[in-house]
Amino acid sequence: MWSGPRNLSTAMMYSFGARGDCAVWDEPFYAAYLAATGIDHPMHEAIIAAHEVDASKIAARCAGPIPDAKPHFYMKHMPHHMIDGFPLDWAQDCVNVHLIRHPARVVASYGAKRDTVTDADIGFAAQAALFDNIGGFVIDSADIRANPAGLLAMLCDVIGLPFDPAMLSWPVGGHPADGVWAAHWYGAVHASNGFAHSEGPLPVLSGSAAALVDRALPHYERLSKHALKII
């Protein structure tokens, strides 16, 4: 599952983690991305200290045996973590799904957690480029929130899994697979036990935030044309 930040991606990981047949992995390349780029993110040093930073080793684990001998492996990835030189060949043997969210909602949500937000931080261009490279299915977080059971059942069908109603809820308080960065980013989902209801109107942004949305919007709209829809 590929997505930018603030995209319902953690809730989706919890959803698949609630299945009895799925191992999950939370952003395997995040620490490697921070170590390689030197980008200053919240909890930068703690993330690098707690997680693998060798991209080749991470890629080998992505392609290797599934943890806990589970039949399926849900990996939560961010396209902008896959910088030049990081192996991506392992993804060719995976079912790839691209989770998208309107950039106005992403920028507003991300900006509440960091003082500055850049194009690279939210990863829309990287996600569009990745979709062009490896293909796969597209789902929109708004559609999931509007009809979790329907969209998850459709997604499971196209990727070849039986739908499991257990995917609609999870225990409050987080998941054992959470990365160390959960302490900064996952407060809302830790307080939840299922998918939130549909969101209201798009946030009204101005200045640099609005300009960032304008730059990201064409990438979102292009991917949105491929999104699974319940007719």
Backbone as JSON, one array per atom type, in Angstrom:
{
  "sequence": "MWSGPRNLSTAMMYSFGARGDCAVWDEPFYAAYLAATGIDHPMHEAIIAAHEVDASKIAARCAGPIPDAKPHFYMKHMPHHMIDGFPLDWAQDCVNVHLIRHPARVVASYGAKRDTVTDADIGFAAQAALFDNIGGFVIDSADIRANPAGLLAMLCDVIGLPFDPAMLSWPVGGHPADGVWAAHWYGAVHASNGFAHSEGPLPVLSGSAAALVDRALPHYERLSKHALKII",
  "N": [[0.85, -1.18, 0.0], [0.76, 2.05, -1.04], [1.2, 5.39, -0.15], [0.99, 8.95, 0.46], [1.74, 11.0, 3.39], [-0.68, 11.45, 6.12], [-2.97, 10.28, 5.05], [-4.93, 8.42, 5.66], [-3.53, 6.19, 5.92], [-2.44, 4.82, 8.14], [-4.71, 3.91, 9.49], [-5.62, 2.15, 7.54], [-3.57, 0.26, 7.62], [-4.01, -0.74, 10.19], [-6.5, -1.83, 9.72], [-6.03, -3.97, 7.91], [-4.29, -5.31, 9.55], [-6.0, -6.25, 11.45], [-7.05, -8.51, 10.39], [-6.85, -12.05, 10.59], [-5.02, -13.27, 8.97], [-2.93, -11.72, 8.09], [0.24, -10.29, 8.15], [1.75, -7.16, 9.1], [3.6, -4.2, 8.18], [5.13, -1.22, 9.07], [5.92, 1.47, 7.27], [8.64, 0.7, 6.16], [10.95, 1.86, 4.96], [11.36, 4.33, 6.09], [13.25, 5.16, 8.12], [15.64, 4.68, 6.74], [15.36, 6.47, 4.65], [15.42, 8.94, 6.05], [18.02, 8.78, 7.11], [19.57, 8.74, 4.79], [18.97, 11.13, 3.47], [19.14, 13.18, 5.33], [17.1, 14.82, 6.08], [15.23, 16.87, 8.25], [13.06, 15.6, 10.35], [10.3, 15.24, 12.68], [11.32, 13.53, 15.61], [13.6, 12.52, 14.46], [16.25, 11.47, 15.16], [15.58, 9.42, 16.97], [14.07, 7.72, 15.35], [15.94, 6.81, 13.46], [17.66, 5.5, 15.17], [16.09, 3.41, 16.08], [15.23, 1.85, 13.94], [15.87, -0.08, 10.93], [18.37, 1.08, 8.67], [19.6, 0.41, 6.35], [18.94, 0.25, 3.08], [19.07, -1.87, 1.26], [18.96, -4.16, 2.86], [16.4, -3.83, 3.9], [14.84, -4.01, 1.59], [15.34, -6.68, 0.93], [14.02, -7.96, 3.02], [11.43, -7.19, 2.41], [10.99, -8.73, 0.17], [11.32, -11.23, 1.17], [10.57, -14.08, 3.36], [7.29, -14.07, 4.82], [6.53, -12.44, 7.85], [5.88, -14.21, 10.93], [4.85, -16.42, 9.69], [2.54, -15.88, 8.24], [-0.03, -15.93, 5.69], [-0.32, -13.66, 4.11], [1.02, -10.38, 3.45], [0.97, -7.16, 4.5], [2.28, -4.21, 3.56], [3.03, -1.0, 4.51], [3.86, 1.7, 2.72], [5.63, 4.69, 1.67], [5.78, 6.6, -1.23], [7.64, 8.72, -1.59], [9.7, 8.05, 0.07], [11.25, 6.34, -1.37], [13.93, 6.96, -2.55], [16.4, 7.83, -5.1], [18.48, 5.11, -5.86], [17.57, 3.42, -3.88], [16.48, 0.09, -3.62], [13.86, -1.17, -5.71], [12.94, -3.3, -7.03], [11.78, -5.46, -5.74], [9.1, -4.81, -5.47], [7.88, -5.44, -7.82], [6.92, -8.0, -7.69], [4.81, -7.82, -6.02], [1.36, -7.16, -5.1], [0.3, -4.06, -5.85], [-1.07, -1.22, -4.36], [-2.42, 2.01, -4.48], [-3.0, 4.54, -2.32], [-4.89, 7.41, -2.09], [-5.52, 10.91, -1.31], [-7.33, 13.95, -1.2], [-5.33, 16.78, -1.93], [-5.71, 19.2, -0.5], [-6.76, 18.44, 1.96], [-4.66, 16.85, 2.87], [-2.5, 18.69, 3.06], [-3.51, 20.5, 4.96], [-3.78, 18.8, 7.2], [-1.17, 17.78, 7.53], [0.21, 20.13, 7.97], [-0.62, 20.76, 10.5], [1.0, 19.28, 12.07], [3.62, 19.87, 11.46], [5.77, 22.73, 11.08], [6.54, 23.67, 8.59], [5.73, 22.78, 5.23], [6.52, 20.94, 2.4], [6.56, 20.25, -1.18], [7.85, 17.8, -1.54], [7.49, 16.62, 0.94], [4.79, 15.81, 1.05], [4.49, 14.2, -1.15], [3.03, 13.82, -3.64], [3.84, 14.04, -6.38], [5.82, 12.08, -6.43], [4.27, 9.82, -5.92], [2.58, 9.69, -8.18], [4.53, 9.26, -10.16], [5.5, 6.78, -9.31], [3.23, 5.18, -9.65], [3.07, 5.26, -12.44], [5.32, 3.78, -12.97], [5.1, 1.19, -11.72], [2.44, 0.51, -11.78], [-0.8, -0.8, -10.76], [-3.52, -0.77, -8.36], [-5.87, 1.84, -7.46], [-7.13, 3.64, -4.71], [-9.31, 5.89, -3.02], [-9.11, 7.77, -0.09], [-11.34, 9.17, 0.79], [-13.48, 7.77, -0.3], [-13.27, 5.39, 1.07], [-13.81, 6.17, 3.71], [-16.42, 7.0, 3.36], [-17.77, 4.65, 2.8], [-16.79, 2.16, 4.28], [-17.06, -0.74, 4.48], [-18.01, -1.43, 1.93], [-16.02, -0.43, 0.11], [-13.68, -1.69, 1.06], [-14.41, -4.36, 0.68], [-14.58, -4.39, -2.11], [-11.92, -3.74, -2.76], [-10.57, -5.95, -1.63], [-11.6, -7.94, -3.28], [-10.52, -7.31, -5.84], [-7.82, -7.65, -5.37], [-7.64, -10.25, -4.72], [-8.32, -11.38, -2.23], [-10.42, -12.78, 0.32], [-13.06, -10.85, 1.69], [-12.95, -9.71, 5.02], [-14.91, -9.1, 7.75], [-13.68, -8.31, 10.1], [-11.9, -6.35, 9.43], [-13.04, -3.89, 9.76], [-12.77, -2.8, 12.25], [-10.65, -2.18, 15.12], [-8.47, -2.57, 18.0], [-8.45, 0.07, 20.41], [-5.66, 2.24, 20.89], [-3.37, 1.65, 19.4], [-0.98, -0.33, 17.45], [1.07, -3.27, 17.59], [2.92, -3.24, 15.53], [3.49, -0.61, 14.98], [5.65, 2.05, 13.96], [8.37, 3.76, 15.67], [7.83, 6.43, 15.41], [5.16, 6.75, 15.8], [4.39, 7.96, 18.15], [4.44, 10.67, 17.66], [2.83, 11.07, 15.35], [0.46, 9.48, 15.32], [-1.72, 10.0, 17.0], [-4.55, 10.48, 16.66], [-5.51, 8.18, 15.34], [-4.82, 6.25, 17.17], [-6.65, 6.76, 19.14], [-8.91, 5.83, 18.02], [-11.28, 3.24, 17.02], [-12.01, 2.3, 14.64], [-12.92, 3.15, 11.21], [-13.26, 6.64, 10.57], [-16.16, 8.8, 10.07], [-17.48, 10.23, 6.97], [-15.71, 13.06, 5.67], [-16.08, 16.66, 6.03], [-16.6, 19.72, 4.12], [-13.92, 20.72, 1.89], [-10.9, 21.98, 3.34], [-10.23, 25.5, 3.53], [-7.53, 27.06, 2.23], [-4.68, 29.27, 2.16], [-2.14, 31.42, 0.72], [1.17, 30.07, 0.84], [0.41, 27.47, 1.42], [-1.93, 27.07, -0.09], [-0.81, 27.34, -2.63], [0.84, 25.11, -2.67], [-1.09, 23.08, -2.66], [-2.21, 23.56, -5.18], [-0.11, 22.79, -6.85], [0.07, 20.1, -6.28], [-2.39, 19.09, -6.99], [-2.87, 18.36, -9.81], [-1.52, 15.86, -9.97], [-2.92, 14.32, -8.11], [-5.5, 14.37, -9.28], [-5.04, 13.01, -11.66], [-4.38, 10.42, -10.76], [-6.75, 9.88, -9.45], [-8.57, 9.33, -11.45], [-8.23, 6.65, -11.89], [-9.24, 5.41, -9.69], [-10.84, 2.92, -7.68], [-14.33, 2.49, -7.71], [-17.55, 2.31, -6.26], [-20.36, 1.47, -7.98]],
  "CA": [[0.0, 0.0, 0.0], [1.57, 3.25, -1.2], [0.47, 6.64, 0.05], [1.67, 10.02, 1.17], [1.34, 11.11, 4.8], [-2.0, 12.0, 6.46], [-3.81, 9.75, 3.96], [-5.68, 7.27, 6.18], [-2.66, 5.03, 5.71], [-2.28, 4.04, 9.36], [-5.98, 3.21, 9.69], [-5.65, 1.02, 6.6], [-2.68, -0.77, 8.16], [-4.72, -1.36, 11.31], [-7.59, -2.61, 9.15], [-5.49, -5.24, 7.43], [-3.71, -5.98, 10.7], [-7.06, -6.89, 12.21], [-7.29, -9.83, 9.8], [-6.01, -13.08, 11.19], [-4.11, -13.87, 7.99], [-2.07, -10.67, 7.54], [1.29, -9.56, 8.85], [1.83, -5.79, 8.62], [4.88, -3.53, 8.38], [4.88, 0.21, 9.07], [6.9, 2.34, 6.6], [9.97, 0.09, 6.35], [12.08, 2.65, 4.45], [11.36, 5.67, 6.67], [14.53, 5.46, 8.76], [16.66, 4.73, 5.69], [15.13, 7.74, 3.95], [15.94, 10.02, 6.87], [19.47, 8.65, 7.22], [20.21, 9.03, 3.51], [18.72, 12.5, 3.03], [19.41, 14.15, 6.39], [15.94, 15.68, 6.28], [14.88, 17.03, 9.66], [11.68, 15.25, 10.67], [10.08, 14.99, 14.11], [11.87, 12.28, 16.15], [14.6, 12.07, 13.48], [17.31, 10.63, 15.75], [14.96, 8.23, 17.56], [13.66, 6.84, 14.26], [17.15, 6.19, 12.9], [18.21, 4.59, 16.17], [15.2, 2.28, 16.36], [14.83, 1.11, 12.75], [16.91, -0.4, 9.95], [18.67, 2.18, 7.75], [20.21, -0.14, 5.13], [17.83, 0.04, 2.15], [19.19, -3.19, 0.64], [18.45, -5.13, 3.83], [14.95, -3.65, 3.98], [14.28, -4.57, 0.36], [15.41, -8.14, 1.03], [12.94, -8.38, 3.9], [10.17, -7.01, 1.67], [10.86, -9.84, -0.78], [11.59, -12.48, 1.86], [9.46, -14.77, 4.02], [6.34, -13.23, 5.54], [6.66, -12.64, 9.3], [4.92, -15.03, 11.68], [4.31, -17.45, 8.8], [1.22, -15.5, 7.75], [-0.13, -16.1, 4.24], [-0.32, -12.38, 3.4], [1.89, -9.37, 4.06], [0.56, -5.79, 4.2], [3.38, -3.29, 3.79], [2.65, 0.4, 4.38], [5.01, 2.41, 2.16], [5.44, 6.04, 1.13], [6.58, 6.7, -2.46], [8.77, 9.66, -1.52], [10.8, 7.4, 0.78], [12.04, 5.52, -2.31], [14.83, 7.88, -3.26], [17.31, 7.21, -6.07], [19.43, 4.17, -5.29], [16.88, 2.44, -3.04], [15.93, -0.98, -4.47], [12.41, -1.22, -5.88], [12.59, -4.48, -7.83], [10.94, -6.35, -4.95], [7.7, -4.43, -5.61], [7.33, -6.02, -9.05], [6.26, -9.26, -7.35], [3.75, -7.53, -5.06], [0.15, -6.46, -5.52], [0.51, -2.68, -5.44], [-2.27, -0.39, -4.24], [-2.05, 3.4, -4.24], [-4.0, 5.21, -1.52], [-4.78, 8.85, -2.34], [-6.4, 11.8, -0.57], [-7.28, 15.29, -1.78], [-4.17, 17.48, -1.35], [-6.08, 20.24, 0.47], [-6.88, 17.78, 3.27], [-3.33, 16.42, 3.27], [-1.7, 19.85, 3.46], [-4.04, 21.02, 6.22], [-3.49, 17.86, 8.28], [0.27, 17.71, 7.73], [0.64, 21.4, 8.53], [-0.91, 20.79, 11.93], [2.04, 18.51, 12.74], [4.93, 20.45, 11.17], [5.69, 24.15, 10.81], [6.69, 23.88, 7.16], [5.33, 21.65, 4.4], [7.03, 21.08, 1.04], [6.06, 19.29, -2.16], [8.45, 16.48, -1.3], [6.94, 16.07, 2.17], [3.49, 15.18, 0.86], [4.77, 13.09, -2.04], [2.09, 13.56, -4.73], [4.57, 13.79, -7.61], [6.47, 10.77, -6.3], [3.26, 8.77, -6.03], [2.18, 9.59, -9.58], [5.63, 8.64, -10.89], [5.54, 5.37, -8.93], [2.11, 4.52, -10.34], [3.47, 5.09, -13.84], [6.4, 2.8, -13.02], [4.75, -0.17, -11.32], [1.01, 0.25, -11.94], [-1.53, -1.26, -9.6], [-4.87, -0.27, -8.13], [-5.94, 3.12, -6.76], [-8.3, 3.87, -3.87], [-9.34, 7.23, -2.43], [-9.47, 7.69, 1.32], [-12.69, 9.7, 0.96], [-14.42, 6.7, -0.62], [-13.21, 4.41, 2.16], [-14.52, 6.73, 4.86], [-17.85, 7.07, 3.04], [-18.35, 3.3, 2.77], [-15.66, 1.27, 4.57], [-17.31, -2.13, 4.15], [-18.12, -1.58, 0.48], [-14.73, -0.22, -0.57], [-12.74, -2.74, 1.44], [-14.82, -5.58, 0.0], [-14.18, -4.25, -3.51], [-10.46, -3.84, -2.81], [-10.2, -7.35, -1.4], [-11.96, -8.72, -4.46], [-9.61, -7.1, -6.97], [-6.47, -8.13, -5.05], [-7.69, -11.7, -4.54], [-8.51, -11.79, -0.83], [-11.79, -12.72, 0.81], [-13.3, -9.76, 2.63], [-13.11, -10.13, 6.4], [-15.52, -7.99, 8.51], [-12.77, -7.86, 11.15], [-11.16, -5.2, 8.94], [-13.77, -2.66, 10.02], [-12.5, -2.28, 13.59], [-9.38, -2.58, 15.73], [-8.42, -2.12, 19.39], [-7.95, 1.41, 20.71], [-4.35, 2.3, 21.53], [-2.22, 1.39, 18.54], [-0.69, -1.68, 16.97], [2.46, -3.64, 17.89], [3.8, -2.97, 14.38], [3.74, 0.83, 14.82], [6.99, 2.58, 14.05], [8.59, 4.6, 16.85], [7.28, 7.75, 15.1], [3.74, 6.78, 16.13], [4.18, 8.87, 19.28], [4.21, 12.03, 17.14], [1.9, 11.16, 14.24], [-0.69, 8.57, 15.3], [-2.62, 10.24, 18.11], [-5.97, 10.35, 16.33], [-5.87, 6.79, 15.03], [-4.71, 5.5, 18.42], [-7.88, 6.98, 19.9], [-10.04, 5.28, 17.25], [-11.42, 1.78, 16.93], [-12.56, 2.03, 13.31], [-12.82, 4.27, 10.28], [-14.09, 7.81, 10.86], [-17.2, 9.09, 9.09], [-17.09, 11.09, 5.86], [-15.23, 14.39, 6.03], [-16.88, 17.79, 5.58], [-16.05, 20.46, 2.98], [-12.47, 20.86, 1.84], [-10.39, 23.16, 4.06], [-9.87, 26.67, 2.74], [-6.14, 27.4, 2.51], [-4.21, 30.47, 1.48], [-0.69, 31.6, 0.69], [2.03, 28.97, 0.37], [-0.33, 26.21, 1.53], [-2.8, 26.97, -1.27], [0.05, 27.11, -3.78], [1.26, 23.7, -2.58], [-2.23, 22.29, -3.12], [-2.34, 23.75, -6.63], [0.92, 22.0, -7.52], [-0.19, 18.68, -6.07], [-3.71, 18.71, -7.49], [-2.86, 17.59, -11.06], [-1.11, 14.47, -9.71], [-4.05, 13.68, -7.45], [-6.59, 14.2, -10.24], [-4.68, 11.96, -12.62], [-4.53, 9.13, -10.09], [-8.15, 9.71, -9.09], [-9.28, 8.74, -12.59], [-8.07, 5.2, -11.85], [-9.68, 4.9, -8.38], [-11.97, 1.99, -7.59], [-15.58, 3.15, -7.33], [-18.77, 1.51, -6.17], [-21.36, 2.04, -8.89]],
  "C": [[0.88, 1.23, 0.0], [0.72, 4.49, -0.96], [1.41, 7.69, 0.59], [1.21, 10.05, 2.61], [-0.07, 11.68, 4.95], [-3.05, 11.55, 5.45], [-4.73, 8.62, 4.39], [-4.81, 6.01, 6.14], [-2.49, 4.18, 6.97], [-3.56, 3.27, 9.68], [-6.09, 2.0, 8.75], [-4.72, -0.1, 7.06], [-3.35, -1.49, 9.33], [-5.84, -2.27, 10.8], [-7.1, -3.97, 8.67], [-4.85, -6.02, 8.58], [-4.74, -6.68, 11.56], [-7.47, -8.25, 11.62], [-6.38, -10.85, 10.48], [-4.94, -13.62, 10.27], [-3.08, -12.89, 7.45], [-1.02, -10.21, 8.54], [1.33, -8.14, 8.29], [3.19, -5.2, 8.97], [4.69, -2.05, 8.15], [6.07, 0.98, 8.49], [8.33, 1.84, 6.75], [11.14, 0.99, 5.97], [12.19, 4.03, 5.1], [12.71, 6.03, 7.28], [15.66, 5.57, 7.73], [16.57, 6.03, 4.91], [15.7, 8.91, 4.75], [17.46, 9.98, 6.96], [20.17, 9.07, 5.93], [20.08, 10.49, 3.11], [19.11, 13.55, 4.06], [18.26, 15.1, 6.65], [15.55, 15.69, 7.75], [13.39, 16.77, 9.86], [11.52, 15.13, 12.18], [10.61, 13.61, 14.5], [12.94, 11.68, 15.23], [15.61, 11.08, 14.09], [16.73, 9.33, 16.33], [14.56, 7.23, 16.49], [14.86, 6.1, 13.7], [17.74, 5.18, 13.89], [17.39, 3.32, 16.32], [14.94, 1.38, 15.16], [16.0, 0.92, 11.78], [17.1, 0.76, 8.97], [19.34, 1.7, 6.47], [19.09, -0.52, 4.17], [17.89, -1.34, 1.5], [18.66, -4.28, 1.57], [16.92, -5.05, 3.95], [14.28, -4.27, 2.76], [14.28, -6.1, 0.4], [14.31, -8.68, 1.95], [11.58, -8.23, 3.22], [9.92, -8.19, 0.74], [10.95, -11.2, -0.11], [10.36, -13.11, 2.48], [8.57, -13.79, 4.79], [6.47, -13.49, 7.04], [5.53, -13.48, 9.89], [4.24, -16.09, 10.83], [2.89, -17.15, 8.33], [1.15, -15.7, 6.23], [-0.05, -14.8, 3.45], [0.46, -11.34, 4.2], [1.44, -7.99, 3.58], [1.72, -4.87, 4.57], [2.9, -1.86, 3.51], [3.88, 1.2, 3.94], [4.62, 3.82, 1.74], [6.35, 6.21, -0.09], [7.79, 7.62, -2.33], [9.92, 9.14, -0.66], [11.73, 6.66, -0.17], [12.92, 6.41, -3.17], [15.74, 7.11, -4.21], [18.33, 6.33, -5.36], [18.79, 3.16, -4.35], [16.26, 1.37, -3.94], [14.41, -0.93, -4.52], [11.97, -2.48, -6.63], [11.69, -5.44, -7.07], [9.46, -6.06, -5.16], [7.06, -5.03, -6.86], [6.58, -7.32, -8.77], [5.15, -9.08, -6.32], [2.49, -7.07, -5.78], [0.27, -5.05, -4.97], [-0.79, -1.9, -5.47], [-1.82, 1.01, -3.85], [-3.22, 4.1, -3.55], [-3.83, 6.72, -1.68], [-5.77, 9.62, -1.47], [-6.26, 13.2, -1.17], [-6.16, 16.1, -1.12], [-4.54, 18.59, -0.37], [-6.2, 19.63, 1.87], [-5.51, 17.34, 3.78], [-2.51, 17.59, 3.79], [-2.19, 20.41, 4.79], [-3.68, 20.11, 7.39], [-1.99, 17.8, 8.57], [0.78, 18.99, 8.39], [0.34, 21.54, 10.0], [0.16, 20.07, 12.74], [3.44, 19.06, 12.52], [4.77, 21.91, 10.78], [5.78, 24.46, 9.33], [6.32, 22.6, 6.41], [5.82, 21.91, 2.98], [6.37, 20.07, 0.12], [6.57, 17.89, -1.88], [7.87, 15.82, -0.06], [5.65, 15.3, 1.93], [3.48, 14.18, -0.29], [3.82, 12.83, -3.2], [2.8, 13.28, -6.05], [5.25, 12.43, -7.58], [5.47, 9.64, -6.46], [2.8, 8.59, -7.47], [3.26, 8.91, -10.41], [5.72, 7.15, -10.57], [4.42, 4.6, -9.61], [2.45, 4.28, -11.8], [4.49, 3.96, -13.98], [5.91, 1.38, -12.76], [3.27, -0.5, -11.47], [0.35, -0.17, -10.64], [-2.91, -0.65, -9.52], [-4.81, 1.04, -7.35], [-7.22, 3.16, -5.94], [-8.17, 5.23, -3.22], [-9.82, 7.12, -0.99], [-10.89, 8.2, 1.57], [-13.73, 8.62, 0.69], [-14.43, 5.63, 0.47], [-14.01, 4.92, 3.36], [-16.03, 6.79, 4.61], [-18.52, 5.71, 3.12], [-17.25, 2.28, 3.04], [-15.9, -0.18, 4.14], [-17.35, -2.34, 2.64], [-16.8, -1.46, -0.24], [-13.72, -1.29, -0.21], [-13.11, -4.07, 0.8], [-14.41, -5.55, -1.47], [-12.67, -4.4, -3.65], [-10.02, -5.29, -2.62], [-10.48, -8.2, -2.63], [-10.94, -8.55, -5.57], [-8.2, -7.58, -6.66], [-6.46, -9.61, -4.68], [-7.74, -12.18, -3.12], [-10.0, -11.86, -0.52], [-11.94, -11.54, 1.76], [-13.54, -10.34, 4.02], [-13.71, -8.96, 7.18], [-14.65, -7.5, 9.66], [-11.99, -6.62, 10.73], [-11.81, -3.88, 9.31], [-13.51, -2.09, 11.41], [-11.17, -2.83, 14.11], [-9.34, -2.05, 17.16], [-7.91, -0.68, 19.5], [-6.53, 1.3, 21.27], [-3.16, 1.96, 20.67], [-2.03, -0.06, 18.2], [0.77, -2.01, 17.29], [3.43, -3.34, 16.75], [4.09, -1.49, 14.19], [5.23, 1.15, 14.85], [7.13, 3.48, 15.27], [8.0, 5.99, 16.66], [5.79, 7.86, 15.44], [3.44, 7.77, 17.26], [3.9, 10.29, 18.82], [3.02, 12.1, 16.2], [0.56, 10.47, 14.44], [-1.72, 8.81, 16.4], [-4.08, 9.98, 17.8], [-6.35, 8.9, 16.08], [-5.73, 5.9, 16.26], [-5.97, 5.64, 19.28], [-9.1, 6.37, 19.22], [-10.13, 3.77, 17.41], [-12.07, 1.38, 15.62], [-12.43, 3.26, 12.45], [-13.76, 5.41, 10.67], [-15.13, 8.01, 9.76], [-16.66, 10.0, 7.99], [-16.67, 12.47, 6.36], [-16.15, 15.47, 5.47], [-16.26, 18.46, 4.36], [-14.53, 20.53, 3.04], [-12.03, 22.07, 2.65], [-10.02, 24.28, 3.1], [-8.47, 27.11, 3.15], [-5.74, 28.64, 1.73], [-2.69, 30.48, 1.45], [0.06, 30.4, 0.17], [1.31, 27.62, 0.45], [-1.24, 26.01, 0.33], [-1.98, 26.71, -2.53], [0.54, 25.67, -3.82], [0.14, 22.79, -3.06], [-2.36, 22.38, -4.64], [-1.31, 22.91, -7.39], [0.65, 20.5, -7.4], [-1.45, 18.2, -6.77], [-3.68, 17.95, -8.82], [-2.45, 16.13, -10.87], [-2.25, 13.7, -9.06], [-5.16, 13.39, -8.46], [-6.29, 13.12, -11.26], [-4.83, 10.58, -12.0], [-6.0, 8.84, -9.78], [-8.95, 9.09, -10.22], [-9.22, 7.22, -12.59], [-8.67, 4.58, -10.58], [-10.86, 3.95, -8.5], [-13.19, 2.73, -7.08], [-16.71, 2.15, -7.26], [-19.84, 2.19, -7.02], [-22.76, 1.76, -8.33]]
}
